[in-house]
Amino acid sequence: MTRAAALYLLAAFAEIAGCFAVWAVLRLGKPGWWLLPGLLLLALFAALLTRVDAAFAGRAFAAYGGIYIAASLAWMWAVEGARPDRWDVLGAALCLGGAAVILLAPRQG
């Protein structure tokens, strides 16, 4: 696994867990203290994205989007117990392909 892939996966976990903490408080009735680790995880997510070797923040964020989508579906399955259907898998594959193009395209300068 490349350094960028590892950073993106860690960032995805941090962002999804942080957002889920807010979801859990507002939608599932979890206690408000869940917001504290959620906010810390969201800050960690942002910090991790700055470690990706990319010339432009927008490109790093765009490529991350594909990783986020696939990781969100993995979260849905692992944590929420809902198995992704074939359309989820197809959509995630398309997004990962797009992320790969953005990350791996030969660039000049």
N, C-alpha and C positions, 0 to 999 in steps of 0.2 A: 504494500500500500504506500502510495506517495505521501509526502508530508502534507500537501494540499488536501488530499482526500481525507486524511486523518483529522486535519483541522476542520474541514467542512462537516465531517460526521460528529465531531465533538460539539461544534457550534450548533448543529441541528438538534442534538440531544438537549443542549442547554436552552435553546430557544423554545423548543416544544415543551419541555418540562416547565419552563418559566410561564409560558402562555397557559399551559394546562393548570397551573396553580391558580391563576386568575379565573379561568373557566370554572374550576372546582369551587372557588369561593362564591362566584356570582351565579353559577348554574346548578351546582350540586350541594350547596349549603355547607361547604366546609368552613371551618373557622377562619376568621380574618388573618390570623398569624401566618397562614399559608402564603400570604402575599409577600412576606419578607424573603423567604427563600426563592420565591418566584422572581422577585425583582433582582436579587443577586444573580440568579441564573441568566436573566436577560442581560445584565451587565456583562457577565462572563461571555455570553454569546457574541456581543458586540466586540469585546476585546479579542476573542478568538479570530473573528473575521479580519481584524487588522494584521494578523500574523500570516495570512495567505500571501504568497509572493505573486502580486499582480501590480502592473504599472498604474492601474486606475481602480478606484474604489467601485465605481459602477460596474466594471467588468467582473470584479470579484463577487459583488452582490448578485449580479445576473446569473453567473454560473452557480452560485449557492442556491438560487431558487429551485433548480432541478433537484439538487440534493435534498433540500427541505421538503419538497413534495413527496419524494420516495420515503424519506425518514418519517414523515407524518403518517403515511399509510402503515409503516412498520409499527409505529407507536399505537395506532388505532388497533392493530392486531394484537400486539404484545401486552398493552396496558388496558385497553378498553374492551378487548375480547371480540372485536368485530373483524372478521376476516375480509381482506380486500377482495373485490370481485374482479372479473377479467377486465372490466373497463378501467378500474383503478390501476391494475397492473399495466395495461396498455398505455394509459396516460402517464404513469410514472416512467415507463420505458422511453416514451417520447421526450419527456422532460430531461431525463438523464442523458439522452442522445444530444439534446440541445446544449446542455451544460458541458458535455465533452467537446462539442464543436467550439464553444466559447473558450474553454480552458486550453485546448490542445491545438488550436489553429496556428499555423505558422504566421508570424507577424514580422513586419519589417520595422526596425527602429525601435 
